[in-house]
Amino acid sequence: MKLTTPAESRPGRPRSLLAGVARLVAFALLCAAVLAVATFIWFVTGIADDETRLDADADGIVVLTGGSSRIADAVELLALGRGRRLLISGVHPATSQREIVRLLPDYRQEIDCCVDLDRSALNTVGNAVETRRWVEKRGFRSLIVVTSNYHMPRAMAELAHQLPEVRLIPFAVVTHKRNALWSSEPTIRLLFSEYLKYMLALARMRFEPAS
């Protein structure tokens, strides 16, 4: 008479266990996908769809370079007296004050008087660090932040991380209207890339002290 071991008497158990693990992994992946889609939609619906109307002035203005009309809008705010000085963060090392005057000749006086250039920042984190240095040097307590509407959530998060005691006022430059966000594949890729960067920045800042 042949004796059987417990494992031999239940040959289907390992297979059923693997099937259960596979179902659990599939369910977890499905939940992660649903969460990603939901948070992406939340991110997109939070993007400003209209040009900001400021209800208050600030000590300073900072514009993060990268969009074609960001600098022009920021200089116009300076000319309107919405802030005392303007920092243009992330300009090319070869860019001079004279070149900005050439691009915006109507604002020569404001640019010569009250515009500072940051040539060190290479990304949004760098923008926030250099802005903090500028704000601390000037003793400012409030700041208007100018950048593209899709970039504003990450810019505000990085700046708030570096400047927790400074009042930040967003001024979004509308480069993509919400009803046109889904109009082309490149725009969707841009938004999804920005969404990923924003989520990774939030995760990083939970464990990283301000520079």
C-alpha positions as protocol buffer text, in pm:
chain_id: "A"
residue {
  index: 1
  type: MET
  ca { x: 0 y: 0 z: 0 }
}
residue {
  index: 2
  type: LYS
  ca { x: 143 y: 338 z: -110 }
}
residue {
  index: 3
  type: LEU
  ca { x: 142 y: 617 z: 144 }
}
residue {
  index: 4
  type: THR
  ca { x: 78 y: 972 z: 22 }
}
residue {
  index: 5
  type: THR
  ca { x: 218 y: 1290 z: 170 }
}
residue {
  index: 6
  type: PRO
  ca { x: -10 y: 1587 z: 261 }
}
residue {
  index: 7
  type: ALA
  ca { x: 116 y: 1777 z: -44 }
}
residue {
  index: 8
  type: GLU
  ca { x: 35 y: 1486 z: -275 }
}
residue {
  index: 9
  type: SER
  ca { x: -311 y: 1450 z: -126 }
}
residue {
  index: 10
  type: ARG
  ca { x: -394 y: 1815 z: -215 }
}
residue {
  index: 11
  type: PRO
  ca { x: -239 y: 1868 z: -561 }
}
residue {
  index: 12
  type: GLY
  ca { x: -466 y: 2161 z: -651 }
}
residue {
  index: 13
  type: ARG
  ca { x: -379 y: 2379 z: -355 }
}
residue {
  index: 14
  type: PRO
  ca { x: -62 y: 2548 z: -490 }
}
residue {
  index: 15
  type: ARG
  ca { x: -239 y: 2620 z: -818 }
}
residue {
  index: 16
  type: SER
  ca { x: -540 y: 2773 z: -645 }
}
residue {
  index: 17
  type: LEU
  ca { x: -310 y: 2977 z: -423 }
}
residue {
  index: 18
  type: LEU
  ca { x: -132 y: 3119 z: -728 }
}
residue {
  index: 19
  type: ALA
  ca { x: -465 y: 3198 z: -889 }
}
residue {
  index: 20
  type: GLY
  ca { x: -572 y: 3384 z: -576 }
}
residue {
  index: 21
  type: VAL
  ca { x: -250 y: 3588 z: -573 }
}
residue {
  index: 22
  type: ALA
  ca { x: -295 y: 3667 z: -943 }
}
residue {
  index: 23
  type: ARG
  ca { x: -650 y: 3790 z: -881 }
}
residue {
  index: 24
  type: LEU
  ca { x: -529 y: 4004 z: -590 }
}
residue {
  index: 25
  type: VAL
  ca { x: -253 y: 4158 z: -804 }
}
residue {
  index: 26
  type: ALA
  ca { x: -496 y: 4223 z: -1089 }
}
residue {
  index: 27
  type: PHE
  ca { x: -740 y: 4391 z: -848 }
}
residue {
  index: 28
  type: ALA
  ca { x: -462 y: 4607 z: -703 }
}
residue {
  index: 29
  type: LEU
  ca { x: -353 y: 4712 z: -1053 }
}
residue {
  index: 30
  type: LEU
  ca { x: -712 y: 4794 z: -1146 }
}
residue {
  index: 31
  type: CYS
  ca { x: -752 y: 5008 z: -833 }
}
residue {
  index: 32
  type: ALA
  ca { x: -424 y: 5187 z: -909 }
}
residue {
  index: 33
  type: ALA
  ca { x: -537 y: 5257 z: -1266 }
}
residue {
  index: 34
  type: VAL
  ca { x: -874 y: 5392 z: -1151 }
}
residue {
  index: 35
  type: LEU
  ca { x: -701 y: 5612 z: -892 }
}
residue {
  index: 36
  type: ALA
  ca { x: -455 y: 5742 z: -1154 }
}
residue {
  index: 37
  type: VAL
  ca { x: -735 y: 5830 z: -1395 }
}
residue {
  index: 38
  type: ALA
  ca { x: -939 y: 5998 z: -1121 }
}
residue {
  index: 39
  type: THR
  ca { x: -647 y: 6207 z: -996 }
}
residue {
  index: 40
  type: PHE
  ca { x: -551 y: 6301 z: -1353 }
}
residue {
  index: 41
  type: ILE
  ca { x: -904 y: 6427 z: -1418 }
}
residue {
  index: 42
  type: TRP
  ca { x: -891 y: 6615 z: -1085 }
}
residue {
  index: 43
  type: PHE
  ca { x: -560 y: 6772 z: -1193 }
}
residue {
  index: 44
  type: VAL
  ca { x: -694 y: 6880 z: -1533 }
}
residue {
  index: 45
  type: THR
  ca { x: -1019 y: 7023 z: -1397 }
}
residue {
  index: 46
  type: GLY
  ca { x: -815 y: 7229 z: -1148 }
}
residue {
  index: 47
  type: ILE
  ca { x: -624 y: 7407 z: -1425 }
}
residue {
  index: 48
  type: ALA
  ca { x: -730 y: 7771 z: -1461 }
}
residue {
  index: 49
  type: ASP
  ca { x: -941 y: 7826 z: -1772 }
}
residue {
  index: 50
  type: ASP
  ca { x: -953 y: 8207 z: -1767 }
}
residue {
  index: 51
  type: GLU
  ca { x: -694 y: 8476 z: -1715 }
}
residue {
  index: 52
  type: THR
  ca { x: -652 y: 8555 z: -1348 }
}
residue {
  index: 53
  type: ARG
  ca { x: -802 y: 8872 z: -1206 }
}
residue {
  index: 54
  type: LEU
  ca { x: -590 y: 8978 z: -914 }
}
residue {
  index: 55
  type: ASP
  ca { x: -775 y: 9106 z: -610 }
}
residue {
  index: 56
  type: ALA
  ca { x: -460 y: 9218 z: -426 }
}
residue {
  index: 57
  type: ASP
  ca { x: -114 y: 9356 z: -491 }
}
residue {
  index: 58
  type: ALA
  ca { x: 206 y: 9197 z: -357 }
}
residue {
  index: 59
  type: ASP
  ca { x: 556 y: 9295 z: -254 }
}
residue {
  index: 60
  type: GLY
  ca { x: 713 y: 9117 z: -549 }
}
residue {
  index: 61
  type: ILE
  ca { x: 640 y: 8927 z: -870 }
}
residue {
  index: 62
  type: VAL
  ca { x: 815 y: 8616 z: -999 }
}
residue {
  index: 63
  type: VAL
  ca { x: 774 y: 8470 z: -1345 }
}
residue {
  index: 64
  type: LEU
  ca { x: 896 y: 8121 z: -1429 }
}
residue {
  index: 65
  type: THR
  ca { x: 1027 y: 8113 z: -1784 }
}
residue {
  index: 66
  type: GLY
  ca { x: 913 y: 7857 z: -2038 }
}
residue {
  index: 67
  type: GLY
  ca { x: 606 y: 8005 z: -2207 }
}
residue {
  index: 68
  type: SER
  ca { x: 601 y: 8266 z: -2482 }
}
residue {
  index: 69
  type: SER
  ca { x: 378 y: 8520 z: -2306 }
}
residue {
  index: 70
  type: ARG
  ca { x: 473 y: 8468 z: -1941 }
}
residue {
  index: 71
  type: ILE
  ca { x: 741 y: 8740 z: -1929 }
}
residue {
  index: 72
  type: ALA
  ca { x: 527 y: 8993 z: -2113 }
}
residue {
  index: 73
  type: ASP
  ca { x: 238 y: 8939 z: -1871 }
}
residue {
  index: 74
  type: ALA
  ca { x: 469 y: 8964 z: -1569 }
}
residue {
  index: 75
  type: VAL
  ca { x: 629 y: 9287 z: -1690 }
}
residue {
  index: 76
  type: GLU
  ca { x: 284 y: 9431 z: -1753 }
}
residue {
  index: 77
  type: LEU
  ca { x: 187 y: 9349 z: -1393 }
}
residue {
  index: 78
  type: LEU
  ca { x: 501 y: 9529 z: -1277 }
}
residue {
  index: 79
  type: ALA
  ca { x: 412 y: 9832 z: -1487 }
}
residue {
  index: 80
  type: LEU
  ca { x: 63 y: 9835 z: -1335 }
}
residue {
  index: 81
  type: GLY
  ca { x: 215 y: 9853 z: -989 }
}
residue {
  index: 82
  type: ARG
  ca { x: 97 y: 9510 z: -876 }
}
residue {
  index: 83
  type: GLY
  ca { x: 442 y: 9446 z: -727 }
}
residue {
  index: 84
  type: ARG
  ca { x: 752 y: 9650 z: -646 }
}
residue {
  index: 85
  type: ARG
  ca { x: 1006 y: 9428 z: -821 }
}
residue {
  index: 86
  type: LEU
  ca { x: 1001 y: 9141 z: -1068 }
}
residue {
  index: 87
  type: LEU
  ca { x: 1222 y: 8831 z: -1074 }
}
residue {
  index: 88
  type: ILE
  ca { x: 1250 y: 8647 z: -1405 }
}
residue {
  index: 89
  type: SER
  ca { x: 1363 y: 8300 z: -1298 }
}
residue {
  index: 90
  type: GLY
  ca { x: 1535 y: 8053 z: -1526 }
}
residue {
  index: 91
  type: VAL
  ca { x: 1652 y: 8280 z: -1807 }
}
residue {
  index: 92
  type: HIS
  ca { x: 1926 y: 8159 z: -2040 }
}
residue {
  index: 93
  type: PRO
  ca { x: 2276 y: 8247 z: -1912 }
}
residue {
  index: 94
  type: ALA
  ca { x: 2337 y: 8456 z: -2223 }
}
residue {
  index: 95
  type: THR
  ca { x: 2016 y: 8658 z: -2188 }
}
residue {
  index: 96
  type: SER
  ca { x: 2069 y: 9018 z: -2085 }
}
residue {
  index: 97
  type: GLN
  ca { x: 1847 y: 9295 z: -1957 }
}
residue {
  index: 98
  type: ARG
  ca { x: 1898 y: 9471 z: -2290 }
}
residue {
  index: 99
  type: GLU
  ca { x: 1753 y: 9178 z: -2482 }
}
residue {
  index: 100
  type: ILE
  ca { x: 1439 y: 9181 z: -2270 }
}
residue {
  index: 101
  type: VAL
  ca { x: 1407 y: 9555 z: -2332 }
}
residue {
  index: 102
  type: ARG
  ca { x: 1440 y: 9486 z: -2705 }
}
residue {
  index: 103
  type: LEU
  ca { x: 1153 y: 9236 z: -2686 }
}
residue {
  index: 104
  type: LEU
  ca { x: 937 y: 9468 z: -2472 }
}
residue {
  index: 105
  type: PRO
  ca { x: 1042 y: 9823 z: -2568 }
}
residue {
  index: 106
  type: ASP
  ca { x: 728 y: 9984 z: -2421 }
}
residue {
  index: 107
  type: TYR
  ca { x: 845 y: 9879 z: -2074 }
}
residue {
  index: 108
  type: ARG
  ca { x: 1206 y: 9995 z: -2088 }
}
residue {
  index: 109
  type: GLN
  ca { x: 1176 y: 10209 z: -1776 }
}
residue {
  index: 110
  type: GLU
  ca { x: 1023 y: 9931 z: -1563 }
}
residue {
  index: 111
  type: ILE
  ca { x: 1275 y: 9672 z: -1685 }
}
residue {
  index: 112
  type: ASP
  ca { x: 1576 y: 9896 z: -1623 }
}
residue {
  index: 113
  type: CYS
  ca { x: 1445 y: 9994 z: -1282 }
}
residue {
  index: 114
  type: CYS
  ca { x: 1289 y: 9695 z: -1121 }
}
residue {
  index: 115
  type: VAL
  ca { x: 1363 y: 9364 z: -1297 }
}
residue {
  index: 116
  type: ASP
  ca { x: 1609 y: 9103 z: -1167 }
}
residue {
  index: 117
  type: LEU
  ca { x: 1728 y: 8805 z: -1370 }
}
residue {
  index: 118
  type: ASP
  ca { x: 1794 y: 8458 z: -1229 }
}
residue {
  index: 119
  type: ARG
  ca { x: 2019 y: 8258 z: -1460 }
}
residue {
  index: 120
  type: SER
  ca { x: 2081 y: 7964 z: -1222 }
}
residue {
  index: 121
  type: ALA
  ca { x: 1752 y: 7775 z: -1215 }
}
residue {
  index: 122
  type: LEU
  ca { x: 1725 y: 7485 z: -1458 }
}
residue {
  index: 123
  type: ASN
  ca { x: 1387 y: 7346 z: -1349 }
}
residue {
  index: 124
  type: THR
  ca { x: 1090 y: 7421 z: -1125 }
}
residue {
  index: 125
  type: VAL
  ca { x: 1273 y: 7314 z: -811 }
}
residue {
  index: 126
  type: GLY
  ca { x: 1556 y: 7551 z: -902 }
}
residue {
  index: 127
  type: ASN
  ca { x: 1303 y: 7828 z: -969 }
}
residue {
  index: 128
  type: ALA
  ca { x: 1164 y: 7784 z: -618 }
}
residue {
  index: 129
  type: VAL
  ca { x: 1507 y: 7781 z: -452 }
}
residue {
  index: 130
  type: GLU
  ca { x: 1627 y: 8093 z: -637 }
}
residue {
  index: 131
  type: THR
  ca { x: 1298 y: 8269 z: -569 }
}
residue {
  index: 132
  type: ARG
  ca { x: 1337 y: 8198 z: -197 }
}
residue {
  index: 133
  type: ARG
  ca { x: 1683 y: 8356 z: -199 }
}
residue {
  index: 134
  type: TRP
  ca { x: 1550 y: 8661 z: -383 }
}
residue {
  index: 135
  type: VAL
  ca { x: 1249 y: 8698 z: -152 }
}
residue {
  index: 136
  type: GLU
  ca { x: 1462 y: 8666 z: 162 }
}
residue {
  index: 137
  type: LYS
  ca { x: 1714 y: 8919 z: 29 }
}
residue {
  index: 138
  type: ARG
  ca { x: 1436 y: 9169 z: -44 }
}
residue {
  index: 139
  type: GLY
  ca { x: 1239 y: 9097 z: 273 }
}
residue {
  index: 140
  type: PHE
  ca { x: 917 y: 9036 z: 80 }
}
residue {
  index: 141
  type: ARG
  ca { x: 615 y: 8880 z: 250 }
}
residue {
  index: 142
  type: SER
  ca { x: 388 y: 8837 z: -51 }
}
residue {
  index: 143
  type: LEU
  ca { x: 451 y: 8725 z: -408 }
}
residue {
  index: 144
  type: ILE
  ca { x: 257 y: 8708 z: -734 }
}
residue {
  index: 145
  type: VAL
  ca { x: 350 y: 8390 z: -923 }
}
residue {
  index: 146
  type: VAL
  ca { x: 328 y: 8402 z: -1303 }
}
residue {
  index: 147
  type: THR
  ca { x: 346 y: 8084 z: -1509 }
}
residue {
  index: 148
  type: SER
  ca { x: 135 y: 7881 z: -1751 }
}
residue {
  index: 149
  type: ASN
  ca { x: -196 y: 7750 z: -1623 }
}
residue {
  index: 150
  type: TYR
  ca { x: -99 y: 7383 z: -1659 }
}
residue {
  index: 151
  type: HIS
  ca { x: 232 y: 7446 z: -1476 }
}
residue {
  index: 152
  type: MET
  ca { x: 80 y: 7651 z: -1192 }
}
residue {
  index: 153
  type: PRO
  ca { x: -9 y: 7363 z: -951 }
}
residue {
  index: 154
  type: ARG
  ca { x: 349 y: 7233 z: -942 }
}
residue {
  index: 155
  type: ALA
  ca { x: 501 y: 7582 z: -930 }
}
residue {
  index: 156
  type: MET
  ca { x: 280 y: 7681 z: -636 }
}
residue {
  index: 157
  type: ALA
  ca { x: 361 y: 7357 z: -453 }
}
residue {
  index: 158
  type: GLU
  ca { x: 737 y: 7401 z: -494 }
}
residue {
  index: 159
  type: LEU
  ca { x: 726 y: 7768 z: -395 }
}
residue {
  index: 160
  type: ALA
  ca { x: 506 y: 7699 z: -92 }
}
residue {
  index: 161
  type: HIS
  ca { x: 755 y: 7432 z: 14 }
}
residue {
  index: 162
  type: GLN
  ca { x: 1040 y: 7683 z: 1 }
}
residue {
  index: 163
  type: LEU
  ca { x: 843 y: 7984 z: 127 }
}
residue {
  index: 164
  type: PRO
  ca { x: 589 y: 7860 z: 381 }
}
residue {
  index: 165
  type: GLU
  ca { x: 559 y: 8202 z: 547 }
}
residue {
  index: 166
  type: VAL
  ca { x: 512 y: 8402 z: 226 }
}
residue {
  index: 167
  type: ARG
  ca { x: 170 y: 8471 z: 75 }
}
residue {
  index: 168
  type: LEU
  ca { x: 162 y: 8334 z: -280 }
}
residue {
  index: 169
  type: ILE
  ca { x: -85 y: 8475 z: -532 }
}
residue {
  index: 170
  type: PRO
  ca { x: -118 y: 8275 z: -857 }
}
residue {
  index: 171
  type: PHE
  ca { x: -146 y: 8454 z: -1191 }
}
residue {
  index: 172
  type: ALA
  ca { x: -202 y: 8185 z: -1451 }
}
residue {
  index: 173
  type: VAL
  ca { x: -118 y: 8254 z: -1815 }
}
residue {
  index: 174
  type: VAL
  ca { x: -381 y: 8059 z: -2007 }
}
residue {
  index: 175
  type: THR
  ca { x: -200 y: 7867 z: -2277 }
}
residue {
  index: 176
  type: HIS
  ca { x: -448 y: 7577 z: -2302 }
}
residue {
  index: 177
  type: LYS
  ca { x: -824 y: 7628 z: -2267 }
}
residue {
  index: 178
  type: ARG
  ca { x: -994 y: 7346 z: -2079 }
}
residue {
  index: 179
  type: ASN
  ca { x: -1235 y: 7265 z: -2362 }
}
residue {
  index: 180
  type: ALA
  ca { x: -934 y: 7219 z: -2592 }
}
residue {
  index: 181
  type: LEU
  ca { x: -722 y: 7012 z: -2356 }
}
residue {
  index: 182
  type: TRP
  ca { x: -828 y: 6687 z: -2520 }
}
residue {
  index: 183
  type: SER
  ca { x: -804 y: 6819 z: -2875 }
}
residue {
  index: 184
  type: SER
  ca { x: -467 y: 6674 z: -2966 }
}
residue {
  index: 185
  type: GLU
  ca { x: -236 y: 6394 z: -2861 }
}
residue {
  index: 186
  type: PRO
  ca { x: 63 y: 6626 z: -2795 }
}
residue {
  index: 187
  type: THR
  ca { x: -148 y: 6834 z: -2553 }
}
residue {
  index: 188
  type: ILE
  ca { x: -266 y: 6523 z: -2368 }
}
residue {
  index: 189
  type: ARG
  ca { x: 93 y: 6401 z: -2342 }
}
residue {
  index: 190
  type: LEU
  ca { x: 203 y: 6742 z: -2211 }
}
residue {
  index: 191
  type: LEU
  ca { x: -70 y: 6744 z: -1948 }
}
residue {
  index: 192
  type: PHE
  ca { x: -7 y: 6386 z: -1840 }
}
residue {
  index: 193
  type: SER
  ca { x: 366 y: 6456 z: -1814 }
}
residue {
  index: 194
  type: GLU
  ca { x: 295 y: 6762 z: -1598 }
}
residue {
  index: 195
  type: TYR
  ca { x: 52 y: 6559 z: -1386 }
}
residue {
  index: 196
  type: LEU
  ca { x: 319 y: 6294 z: -1321 }
}
residue {
  index: 197
  type: LYS
  ca { x: 575 y: 6560 z: -1230 }
}
residue {
  index: 198
  type: TYR
  ca { x: 327 y: 6723 z: -994 }
}
residue {
  index: 199
  type: MET
  ca { x: 241 y: 6399 z: -817 }
}
residue {
  index: 200
  type: LEU
  ca { x: 609 y: 6302 z: -785 }
}
residue {
  index: 201
  type: ALA
  ca { x: 687 y: 6650 z: -648 }
}
residue {
  index: 202
  type: LEU
  ca { x: 416 y: 6616 z: -383 }
}
residue {
  index: 203
  type: ALA
  ca { x: 552 y: 6275 z: -283 }
}
residue {
  index: 204
  type: ARG
  ca { x: 910 y: 6405 z: -271 }
}
residue {
  index: 205
  type: MET
  ca { x: 822 y: 6708 z: -62 }
}
residue {
  index: 206
  type: ARG
  ca { x: 664 y: 6491 z: 207 }
}
residue {
  index: 207
  type: PHE
  ca { x: 1011 y: 6363 z: 296 }
}
residue {
  index: 208
  type: GLU
  ca { x: 1238 y: 6645 z: 181 }
}
residue {
  index: 209
  type: PRO
  ca { x: 1301 y: 6961 z: 384 }
}
residue {
  index: 210
  type: ALA
  ca { x: 1320 y: 7294 z: 206 }
}
residue {
  index: 211
  type: SER
  ca { x: 1665 y: 7365 z: 64 }
}
